[in-house]
Amino acid sequence: MNATWPHGDPRAVAKMVLADRRYHAASQPAPKTLWDLFWDLLRKWWNALTAPIGHVLGNDLVTQFVGLAVLAVALAFLAFVAYRFARPFLRKRRARARAAATTLAHDGDAAMLRERAFAAANEGRYHDAAALLWASALRALDEAGRVRYDAARTPGEWRREVRDPVFDAFARDAVVALFGDRSVDEALVARMRRAYDAIVPTA
């Protein structure tokens, strides 16, 4: 039984459309971005890593889980190795900072150290300014008879001796400035100066 098509057989129309040369040109894929190339490389590396495991286990889900576990262990090992190499450098840096702070504390009284701290801050030497402010505050506490000066005392021990929330904040900033890994900026020194002004009059 043949159907009657008032507007013509649709199969014939389809053949005419497909016979048009414009539909014969193959569509070109969009060029890959650097991000696409990176993910292709990462996917190729990951498949190469998990392929031997997949042959043994024969389960894609378990293979992916084991691959992730192996990757996590490898990253943890690399982090441990990096820490082991960096630890001596960090210790030396902290030791130098502690020695510098101790030396500064022996270079004058509280007022002189305070003036030197302000001069260092005005010159943009914020690390020296923070160290001098810390040394000046410790000298001021000693000169006022509140806490005896001891060069071997750690910032935490100073905090336990002083027992002042303002000094606690001051000491935390001093620890960041003297023993931290980031550079000291103007904002940290300004914060230490404000805390210093609140500490020294009450010393």
VOGU-3710 file (C-alpha; in Angstrom, 3 decimals, decimal comma):
1> mnatwphgdp> 0,000/0,000/0,000  1,509/3,344/-1,070  0,731/6,457/0,925  -0,278/9,581/-0,934  1,845/12,630/-0,091  0,182/15,905/-1,128  3,494/17,761/-1,043  5,671/15,002/-2,443  7,431/11,982/-1,003  9,529/13,158/2,001
11> ravakmvlad> 12,126/10,518/1,164  12,720/12,164/-2,199  13,042/15,557/-0,491  15,582/14,113/1,924  17,614/12,672/-0,955  17,631/16,059/-2,679  18,825/17,792/0,477  21,583/15,262/1,079  22,699/15,518/-2,550  23,488/19,213/-2,052
21> rryhaasqpa> 27,285/19,754/-1,983  27,027/22,118/0,995  26,175/19,154/3,214  29,159/17,109/2,031  31,868/19,275/3,704  32,999/17,731/6,941  32,716/20,025/9,949  36,059/21,028/11,431  36,473/20,593/15,204  37,197/23,700/17,205
31> pktlwdlfwd> 40,908/24,187/18,000  41,932/23,031/21,438  42,886/25,556/24,080  45,911/25,254/26,341  43,570/24,088/29,104  42,236/21,304/26,843  45,787/20,251/25,937  46,727/20,194/29,620  43,772/17,973/30,523  44,499/15,688/27,557
41> llrkwwnalt> 48,070/15,291/28,785  46,897/14,710/32,359  44,322/12,152/31,210  46,941/10,333/29,124  49,327/10,258/32,081  46,583/9,042/34,417  45,541/6,258/32,008  49,168/5,164/31,689  49,452/5,122/35,488  46,302/3,106/36,123
51> apighvlgnd> 46,489/0,762/33,104  48,737/-1,828/34,837  46,461/-1,795/37,890  43,385/-2,196/35,703  44,841/-5,277/33,997  45,342/-6,900/37,398  42,079/-5,894/39,081  39,750/-5,831/36,087  37,462/-3,271/37,752  37,459/0,378/36,693
61> lvtqfvglav> 36,069/1,708/39,977  38,593/-0,156/42,110  41,350/0,825/39,686  40,508/4,530/40,044  40,380/4,212/43,836  43,754/2,466/44,002  45,228/5,003/41,586  44,050/7,889/43,757  45,473/6,207/46,844  48,842/5,741/45,132
71> lavalaflaf> 48,808/9,379/44,005  47,987/10,589/47,525  50,848/8,555/48,987  53,247/9,922/46,347  52,201/13,528/47,040  52,556/13,007/50,792  56,040/11,576/50,270  57,058/14,547/48,099  55,706/16,979/50,706  57,680/15,184/53,427
81> vayrfarpfl> 60,884/15,340/51,347  60,344/19,051/50,642  59,802/19,715/54,345  62,957/17,819/55,270  64,980/19,907/52,847  63,379/23,194/53,922  63,518/22,608/57,689  67,232/23,460/58,134  66,719/26,698/56,204  63,700/27,641/58,339
91> rkrrararaa> 65,595/26,859/61,530  68,521/29,034/60,461  66,188/31,864/59,563  64,408/31,713/62,905  67,717/31,487/64,740  68,994/34,582/62,925  65,797/36,440/63,769  66,047/35,435/67,429  69,705/36,475/67,544  68,901/39,811/65,904
101> attlahdgda> 66,132/40,514/68,408  68,410/39,614/71,315  71,200/41,837/69,977  68,849/44,777/69,491  67,630/44,480/73,063  71,180/45,105/74,342  71,714/48,228/72,240  70,059/50,816/74,491  67,194/51,607/76,821  63,506/51,509/75,953
111> amlrerafaa> 63,303/55,115/74,741  66,338/54,797/72,470  65,086/51,518/70,994  61,678/53,105/70,414  63,193/56,033/68,505  65,257/53,658/66,394  62,110/51,642/65,644  60,296/54,756/64,422  63,272/55,735/62,270  63,431/52,237/60,740
121> anegryhdaa> 59,696/52,337/59,977  60,030/55,731/58,281  62,812/54,291/56,107  60,708/51,292/55,117  62,766/48,781/57,135  59,709/47,179/58,677  61,399/44,005/59,904  63,941/46,042/61,884  61,181/48,333/63,132  59,165/45,390/64,478
131> allwasalra> 62,230/43,878/66,170  63,128/47,213/67,766  59,579/47,794/68,998  59,561/44,339/70,570  62,934/44,940/72,251  61,833/48,391/73,432  58,649/47,032/75,003  60,594/44,366/76,895  63,058/46,986/78,141  60,183/49,244/79,185
141> ldeagrvryd> 58,619/46,453/81,210  61,972/45,839/82,900  62,631/49,530/83,560  59,179/49,911/85,127  59,910/46,962/87,425  56,980/44,985/86,091  58,847/42,051/84,533  62,587/41,459/84,826  64,306/41,369/81,456  65,625/37,960/80,386
151> aartpgewrr> 67,050/37,521/76,867  66,442/33,760/76,992  62,707/34,141/77,609  60,481/33,216/74,646  57,520/35,372/73,523  55,154/32,806/75,023  56,945/33,063/78,374  56,783/36,858/78,194  53,034/36,634/77,633  52,609/34,410/80,680
161> evrdpvfdaf> 54,635/36,871/82,760  52,871/40,032/81,593  49,304/38,654/81,510  47,840/41,459/79,411  45,538/40,935/76,372  47,069/43,936/74,617  50,555/42,547/75,142  49,330/39,151/73,883  48,328/40,727/70,554  51,605/42,666/70,473
171> ardavvalfg> 53,598/39,480/71,073  51,715/37,570/68,366  52,588/40,263/65,826  56,205/40,207/67,023  56,366/36,442/66,510  55,032/36,826/62,966  57,551/39,599/62,263  60,610/37,937/63,780  60,025/34,244/63,196  57,387/34,030/60,453
181> drsvdealva> 57,994/33,134/56,823  56,266/36,143/55,259  57,736/39,623/54,903  56,815/42,331/57,403  54,652/45,135/56,020  53,705/48,626/57,138  50,303/47,532/58,475  51,854/45,053/60,932  54,309/47,653/62,251  51,505/50,219/62,617
191> rmrraydaiv> 49,486/47,691/64,608  52,491/46,999/66,845  52,982/50,735/67,408  49,384/51,147/68,570  49,733/48,191/70,939  53,078/49,526/72,151  51,500/52,878/73,090  48,922/51,013/75,153  51,504/48,787/76,859  54,333/51,139/77,781
201> pta> 52,332/53,797/79,719  50,905/51,041/81,931  54,319/49,416/82,365
//
